[in-house]
Amino acid sequence: MNEMMHSGRARRLVGKLGGFGGSVLVNGLISIAVVPIVIAAVGAGMWAGVAIAQAIGSFVCVVVTFGWAVTGPATVAGLPVTSRGSYFRDSLASRIWLALGTAPFLVALVLLFAPGDHAADVLAAIALVIPALGASWFFVGEGDPRRLLLCDTLPRAIGTVSGAVLLLTTHSPLEVFSAGQVLGAGVSAVLGARSVVRRHPGAFRLSLGPDLRRLRSQSHGMVTAVTAALYVNLPVILAGIIVPQQAAVYALVDKLQKLALTALGPVFQVSQGMVGGAPEAERVGRARLVGRTAIGVGTAVAVLFAALGPAGAHVLSGGVVSPPFALVVALGIALGSISVSAIVGLSCLTALGAVREVAVSTVLGAIIGIPAIIAAGLAFGIVGIGIAAALSEVVVTGFQLIVLRRRIAASLRREPVPPLLGSPTF
């Protein structure tokens, strides 16, 4: 009987990995095809402007999502089905206000820091923010890769491809490409929210006071997400400011890193459901197994990225850009650390009630990483930026692994867990 249960669980796990892998495959193929098209059509410099604008948009997207992408999947996995709809509707109301409030700052930051076509850059940034109003994290929490693919991934992919095809075949301005991305992102946000609301009906209303007060309960998830997004996206922005002549080189390797993270998405998504969706008595054992697996995954990812990164950069840029090998190695180490953190922090620690410690780890990484990125960039250019970015990610991951080990040990001894670094509040 136990063997049958384990076999069934394994089949479901493989099925979810394969299902979420469909979205990853679509996103990866689109990026691999589109980036060379844009570089060939408008040049590496103009593409770098779009890449920097997208980094700004990614950061603002995290602010608008306000931690729901961090804590949401595990929370949804553990909620009764009857409570999931109200959880999503409440989050959507709060996120709408945040989107309206951050819009002026988004435009100002893009106009200030992105070096390319201003209209195209602003549109590219908006296309990265709109998904914050969608339901992708909710589908992950439900363990529903089919809806993630149909309601989120495909509409965004179709918008991006449409813009790239017009750019290539009609020699349209770069704004057309970015506008296609905006359209696809808008459709995906509408379809995602509609899917959730139709299956979990209930009243939806906007009320500024309650919607903003609700954000207080998301403070730890927000701190985790915003600080992590800051030092993940800051390096490419600083590369455009400190060494603008090398911005396209850094942006390309950064794009490779994000493609690799996208490819690992199914692993992260399934792991969030594995621990958070388990009965409370089984969560510590699941977390220990998932944590050990995370270390192996992160090590393999770092080695593979360092080995294959130069060839990937050649393919992605159409042979136009050749990054320094030291930069590829540094971002490979950063990628491996991010991979471990995505599993240990968002899957294990969040499910074990250590959301505050996850927030502390990201703040610690930002405190160390942001000054290091600026100083190393001024001293050593894009290679220095890459090494400092890797350092910040290693700090975050190391802290989270220590917390996980202490949590598991205390749980086995049935003792309370003392705070690792005092009791900071956010």
C-alpha positions as CSV (number, residue, x, y, z in Angstrom):
1,M,0.0,0.0,0.0
2,N,2.8,2.4,0.9
3,E,4.6,1.7,-2.3
4,M,1.4,2.4,-4.3
5,M,1.0,5.7,-2.4
6,H,4.6,6.7,-3.1
7,S,4.3,5.7,-6.7
8,G,1.1,7.8,-7.1
9,R,2.8,10.7,-5.5
10,A,5.8,10.4,-7.7
11,R,3.6,10.3,-10.8
12,R,1.8,13.4,-9.7
13,L,5.1,15.2,-9.1
14,V,6.5,14.3,-12.5
15,G,3.2,15.3,-14.1
16,K,3.3,18.7,-12.4
17,L,7.0,19.2,-13.4
18,G,6.1,18.4,-17.0
19,G,3.0,20.6,-16.9
20,F,4.9,23.6,-15.6
21,G,7.7,22.8,-18.0
22,G,5.3,23.6,-20.9
23,S,5.3,27.3,-19.8
24,V,9.1,27.2,-19.3
25,L,9.6,25.8,-22.8
26,V,7.4,28.4,-24.4
27,N,9.1,31.3,-22.5
28,G,12.6,30.0,-23.3
29,L,12.0,29.4,-27.0
30,I,10.4,32.9,-27.3
31,S,13.4,34.6,-25.6
32,I,16.0,32.7,-27.6
33,A,14.2,33.6,-30.8
34,V,13.3,37.2,-30.0
35,V,16.5,38.7,-28.5
36,P,18.6,38.1,-31.7
37,I,15.8,39.5,-33.8
38,V,15.7,42.7,-31.8
39,I,19.5,43.1,-31.7
40,A,19.7,42.5,-35.5
41,A,16.9,45.0,-36.1
42,V,17.8,47.9,-33.9
43,G,21.4,47.1,-32.6
44,A,22.8,45.9,-29.3
45,G,22.7,49.4,-27.8
46,M,19.0,50.0,-28.3
47,W,18.3,46.4,-27.0
48,A,20.3,47.2,-23.9
49,G,17.9,50.2,-23.3
50,V,14.9,47.8,-23.4
51,A,16.7,45.3,-21.1
52,I,17.5,48.0,-18.5
53,A,13.8,49.3,-18.8
54,Q,12.7,45.7,-18.2
55,A,14.9,45.4,-15.1
56,I,13.2,48.6,-13.8
57,G,9.8,47.1,-14.7
58,S,10.7,43.9,-12.9
59,F,11.5,45.7,-9.7
60,V,8.3,47.8,-9.8
61,C,6.4,44.6,-10.6
62,V,7.7,43.1,-7.3
63,V,6.6,46.2,-5.4
64,V,3.1,45.9,-6.9
65,T,2.9,42.2,-6.2
66,F,3.9,43.1,-2.7
67,G,5.0,39.7,-1.5
68,W,2.0,37.6,-2.8
69,A,4.3,36.0,-5.3
70,V,6.6,35.0,-2.4
71,T,4.1,33.8,0.2
72,G,1.1,33.3,-2.0
73,P,1.7,29.9,-3.6
74,A,2.4,28.2,-0.3
75,T,-0.5,30.0,1.3
76,V,-2.9,29.0,-1.5
77,A,-1.7,25.4,-1.3
78,G,-2.5,25.3,2.4
79,L,-5.9,27.1,2.2
80,P,-9.3,25.3,1.9
81,V,-10.7,25.7,-1.6
82,T,-13.6,27.7,-0.2
83,S,-11.2,30.4,1.1
84,R,-9.0,30.7,-2.0
85,G,-11.2,33.1,-4.0
86,S,-11.5,35.7,-1.3
87,Y,-7.7,35.5,-0.7
88,F,-7.1,36.3,-4.4
89,R,-9.7,39.0,-4.6
90,D,-8.4,40.8,-1.6
91,S,-4.8,40.7,-3.0
92,L,-6.0,42.0,-6.4
93,A,-7.7,45.0,-4.8
94,S,-4.5,45.9,-2.9
95,R,-2.4,45.3,-6.0
96,I,-4.5,47.6,-8.1
97,W,-3.9,50.5,-5.8
98,L,-0.2,49.8,-5.7
99,A,-0.1,49.7,-9.6
100,L,-1.7,53.1,-9.7
101,G,0.6,54.6,-7.1
102,T,3.8,53.4,-8.6
103,A,3.0,54.2,-12.3
104,P,4.5,57.8,-12.2
105,F,7.7,56.5,-10.5
106,L,8.1,53.7,-13.1
107,V,8.0,56.2,-16.0
108,A,10.4,58.6,-14.3
109,L,12.9,55.9,-13.5
110,V,12.9,54.6,-17.1
111,L,13.3,58.0,-18.6
112,L,16.2,58.7,-16.2
113,F,18.2,55.5,-16.5
114,A,17.3,53.6,-19.7
115,P,19.6,54.8,-22.5
116,G,17.5,53.8,-25.6
117,D,14.3,54.8,-27.3
118,H,12.2,56.4,-24.5
119,A,8.8,55.5,-25.7
120,A,9.8,51.8,-26.4
121,D,11.6,51.6,-23.1
122,V,8.6,52.9,-21.1
123,L,6.3,50.4,-22.9
124,A,8.8,47.6,-22.2
125,A,8.8,48.4,-18.5
126,I,5.0,48.6,-18.4
127,A,4.8,45.1,-20.0
128,L,6.8,43.8,-17.1
129,V,4.6,45.4,-14.4
130,I,1.2,44.4,-15.8
131,P,1.7,40.7,-14.8
132,A,1.7,41.8,-11.2
133,L,-2.1,42.1,-11.5
134,G,-2.4,38.5,-12.8
135,A,-2.8,35.1,-11.2
136,S,0.3,33.2,-12.1
137,W,1.3,32.7,-8.4
138,F,-2.2,31.6,-7.6
139,F,-2.1,28.9,-10.3
140,V,1.3,27.7,-8.9
141,G,-0.3,27.4,-5.5
142,E,-3.1,25.4,-6.9
143,G,-0.7,23.2,-8.7
144,D,-2.4,24.0,-12.0
145,P,0.1,24.2,-14.8
146,R,-2.6,24.0,-17.5
147,R,-4.2,27.3,-16.5
148,L,-0.7,28.9,-16.0
149,L,0.1,28.0,-19.6
150,L,-3.2,29.0,-21.2
151,C,-4.1,32.1,-19.1
152,D,-0.6,33.6,-18.5
153,T,2.2,32.2,-20.6
154,L,0.6,31.9,-24.0
155,P,-1.0,35.4,-24.2
156,R,2.3,37.0,-23.2
157,A,4.2,34.9,-25.7
158,I,1.9,35.7,-28.5
159,G,2.2,39.4,-27.8
160,T,6.0,39.3,-27.8
161,V,6.2,37.2,-30.9
162,S,3.7,39.5,-32.7
163,G,5.8,42.5,-31.9
164,A,9.0,40.8,-33.0
165,V,7.6,39.6,-36.3
166,L,6.4,43.1,-37.1
167,L,9.7,44.5,-36.1
168,L,11.5,42.1,-38.4
169,T,9.2,42.1,-41.4
170,T,8.0,45.7,-41.7
171,H,11.0,47.5,-40.2
172,S,8.6,49.1,-37.7
173,P,10.0,51.2,-34.9
174,L,11.0,49.5,-31.6
175,E,7.8,50.8,-30.0
176,V,5.8,48.2,-32.0
177,F,7.7,45.4,-30.3
178,S,7.2,46.8,-26.8
179,A,3.5,47.5,-27.6
180,G,3.1,43.9,-28.5
181,Q,4.5,42.9,-25.1
182,V,2.1,45.3,-23.3
183,L,-0.9,43.9,-25.2
184,G,0.1,40.3,-24.4
185,A,0.7,41.1,-20.7
186,G,-2.7,42.9,-20.5
187,V,-4.6,39.9,-21.9
188,S,-2.8,37.5,-19.6
189,A,-3.6,39.5,-16.5
190,V,-7.3,39.7,-17.5
191,L,-7.6,36.0,-18.4
192,G,-5.8,35.0,-15.2
193,A,-8.0,37.0,-12.9
194,R,-11.1,36.0,-14.8
195,S,-10.2,32.3,-14.4
196,V,-9.9,32.6,-10.6
197,V,-13.0,34.7,-10.1
198,R,-15.2,32.4,-12.2
199,R,-14.1,29.3,-10.3
200,H,-14.2,31.1,-6.9
201,P,-17.1,33.6,-7.2
202,G,-17.6,36.3,-4.7
203,A,-17.9,40.1,-4.3
204,F,-15.0,42.3,-5.4
205,R,-14.7,45.9,-4.3
206,L,-12.0,48.5,-4.1
207,S,-11.8,50.4,-0.8
208,L,-8.6,52.3,-0.4
209,G,-8.3,52.2,3.4
210,P,-8.9,48.5,4.0
211,D,-7.0,47.5,0.8
212,L,-3.9,49.4,2.0
213,R,-4.2,48.2,5.6
214,R,-4.2,44.6,4.3
215,L,-0.7,45.2,3.1
216,R,0.6,45.1,6.7
217,S,0.0,41.3,6.8
218,Q,2.3,41.0,3.7
219,S,5.2,43.0,5.2
220,H,7.6,40.1,5.5
221,G,6.9,38.8,2.0
222,M,7.2,42.3,0.7
223,V,10.5,42.9,2.3
224,T,11.8,39.6,1.0
225,A,10.6,40.3,-2.6
226,V,11.5,43.9,-2.8
227,T,15.0,43.7,-1.4
228,A,15.7,40.6,-3.5
229,A,14.4,42.3,-6.6
230,L,16.5,45.3,-5.9
231,Y,19.9,43.6,-5.9
232,V,18.8,41.2,-8.6
233,N,17.9,44.0,-11.0
234,L,20.2,46.7,-9.8
235,P,23.4,45.3,-11.4
236,V,22.1,45.7,-15.0
237,I,20.8,49.2,-14.2
238,L,24.1,50.2,-12.7
239,A,26.0,48.7,-15.7
240,G,24.1,51.1,-17.9
241,I,25.0,54.0,-15.6
242,I,28.6,53.2,-14.6
243,V,29.9,51.5,-17.8
244,P,27.3,52.3,-20.5
245,Q,29.6,51.1,-23.3
246,Q,29.5,47.6,-21.7
247,A,25.8,47.7,-20.8
248,A,24.8,45.4,-23.6
249,V,27.4,42.8,-22.6
250,Y,26.2,42.7,-19.0
251,A,22.5,42.8,-20.1
252,L,23.0,39.8,-22.3
253,V,24.6,37.6,-19.6
254,D,21.9,38.8,-17.2
255,K,19.3,37.8,-19.8
256,L,20.9,34.3,-20.0
257,Q,20.7,34.1,-16.2
258,K,17.0,35.0,-16.2
259,L,16.4,32.4,-18.9
260,A,18.0,29.8,-16.8
261,L,15.8,30.8,-13.8
262,T,12.8,30.5,-16.1
263,A,13.9,27.0,-17.1
264,L,14.1,26.1,-13.4
265,G,10.7,27.5,-12.7
266,P,8.9,24.1,-12.6
267,V,11.3,23.0,-9.9
268,F,10.6,26.0,-7.8
269,Q,6.9,25.9,-8.4
270,V,6.5,22.2,-7.6
271,S,8.7,22.5,-4.5
272,Q,6.4,25.3,-3.1
273,G,3.5,23.0,-3.2
274,M,5.4,20.0,-1.8
275,V,6.2,21.5,1.6
276,G,3.3,24.0,2.0
277,G,0.7,21.5,0.8
278,A,1.9,18.6,3.1
279,P,0.1,17.8,6.4
280,E,1.7,19.8,9.2
281,A,3.2,16.7,10.8
282,E,5.1,15.9,7.6
283,R,6.4,19.4,6.7
284,V,9.7,19.2,8.6
285,G,10.6,15.9,6.9
286,R,9.6,17.3,3.6
287,A,11.6,20.5,4.2
288,R,14.7,18.5,5.1
289,L,14.5,16.4,1.9
290,V,13.7,19.5,-0.3
291,G,16.6,21.5,1.3
292,R,19.1,18.8,0.6
293,T,17.9,18.5,-3.0
294,A,18.2,22.3,-3.4
295,I,21.9,22.3,-2.6
296,G,22.5,19.7,-5.3
297,V,20.4,21.6,-7.8
298,G,22.2,24.9,-7.1
299,T,25.6,23.4,-7.5
300,A,24.7,21.7,-10.8
301,V,23.1,24.9,-12.1
302,A,26.2,27.0,-11.3
303,V,28.6,24.6,-13.0
304,L,26.4,24.2,-16.1
305,F,25.9,28.0,-16.5
306,A,29.6,28.6,-16.3
307,A,30.3,25.9,-18.9
308,L,27.6,26.7,-21.3
309,G,27.2,30.5,-20.8
310,P,29.7,31.7,-23.5
311,A,28.1,29.5,-26.1
312,G,24.6,30.7,-25.0
313,A,25.7,34.3,-25.3
314,H,27.0,33.7,-28.8
315,V,23.6,32.2,-29.8
316,L,21.5,34.7,-28.1
317,S,23.2,37.7,-29.6
318,G,23.7,36.2,-33.0
319,G,27.5,36.3,-32.5
320,V,27.5,40.1,-31.8
321,V,28.4,40.0,-28.1
322,S,31.2,38.0,-26.4
323,P,31.1,38.4,-22.6
324,P,34.2,37.9,-20.4
325,F,34.4,34.4,-19.0
326,A,34.9,35.7,-15.5
327,L,31.5,37.5,-15.7
328,V,29.8,34.3,-16.8
329,V,31.3,32.4,-13.9
330,A,30.3,35.1,-11.4
331,L,26.7,35.1,-12.6
332,G,26.7,31.3,-12.7
333,I,27.5,31.3,-8.9
334,A,24.8,33.9,-8.4
335,L,22.4,31.7,-10.3
336,G,23.2,28.7,-8.3
337,S,22.7,30.6,-5.1
338,I,19.4,32.1,-6.3
339,S,18.2,28.5,-7.1
340,V,19.0,27.2,-3.6
341,S,17.4,30.3,-2.1
342,A,14.2,30.0,-4.2
343,I,13.7,26.5,-2.9
344,V,14.9,26.8,0.7
345,G,13.5,30.2,1.3
346,L,10.2,30.3,-0.6
347,S,9.4,26.6,-0.3
348,C,10.8,25.3,3.0
349,L,11.1,28.3,5.4
350,T,7.9,30.0,4.3
351,A,6.0,26.7,4.9
352,L,7.6,26.3,8.3
353,G,6.5,29.7,9.4
354,A,9.9,31.4,9.0
355,V,8.8,34.2,6.7
356,R,10.5,36.8,8.9
357,E,13.8,35.0,8.7
358,V,13.5,34.9,4.9
359,A,13.0,38.7,4.9
360,V,16.0,39.1,7.2
361,S,18.2,37.1,4.8
362,T,17.3,39.3,1.8
363,V,17.8,42.5,3.8
364,L,21.2,41.2,4.9
365,G,22.1,40.4,1.2
366,A,21.0,43.9,0.2
367,I,23.0,45.6,2.9
368,I,26.2,43.8,1.8
369,G,25.5,43.5,-1.9
370,I,24.3,46.9,-3.0
371,P,27.3,48.9,-1.8
372,A,29.6,46.1,-3.0
373,I,28.0,46.3,-6.5
374,I,28.4,50.0,-6.7
375,A,32.1,50.0,-5.5
376,A,33.1,47.0,-7.6
377,G,31.4,48.4,-10.7
378,L,33.3,51.7,-10.3
379,A,36.6,49.8,-9.7
380,F,36.4,46.8,-12.1
381,G,33.5,47.4,-14.5
382,I,31.0,44.7,-15.4
383,V,33.1,41.9,-14.0
384,G,33.2,43.6,-10.6
385,I,29.4,44.1,-10.8
386,G,29.0,40.4,-11.5
387,I,31.2,39.3,-8.6
388,A,29.5,41.6,-6.1
389,A,26.1,40.3,-7.3
390,A,27.3,36.7,-6.7
391,L,28.5,37.7,-3.2
392,S,25.1,39.1,-2.2
393,E,23.3,36.0,-3.4
394,V,25.7,33.7,-1.5
395,V,25.1,35.6,1.7
396,V,21.3,35.2,1.4
397,T,21.5,31.5,0.6
398,G,24.0,30.8,3.4
399,F,21.8,32.6,6.0
400,Q,18.7,30.7,4.9
401,L,20.5,27.3,5.0
402,I,21.5,28.0,8.6
403,V,18.0,29.0,9.6
404,L,16.6,25.9,7.9
405,R,19.0,23.6,9.8
406,R,18.2,25.3,13.1
407,R,14.4,25.0,12.4
408,I,14.7,21.3,11.6
409,A,16.9,20.5,14.6
410,A,14.6,22.4,17.0
411,S,11.5,20.7,15.6
412,L,13.1,17.3,16.1
413,R,13.9,18.2,19.7
414,R,10.4,19.8,20.1
415,E,12.0,23.1,21.3
416,P,11.2,26.7,20.3
417,V,13.6,28.3,17.8
418,P,15.5,31.3,19.1
419,P,16.0,34.2,16.6
420,L,19.3,34.1,14.7
421,L,19.9,37.8,14.6
422,G,17.7,39.4,17.3
423,S,14.1,40.3,16.5
424,P,14.0,42.9,13.7
425,T,10.5,44.0,12.7
426,F,9.3,45.5,9.4
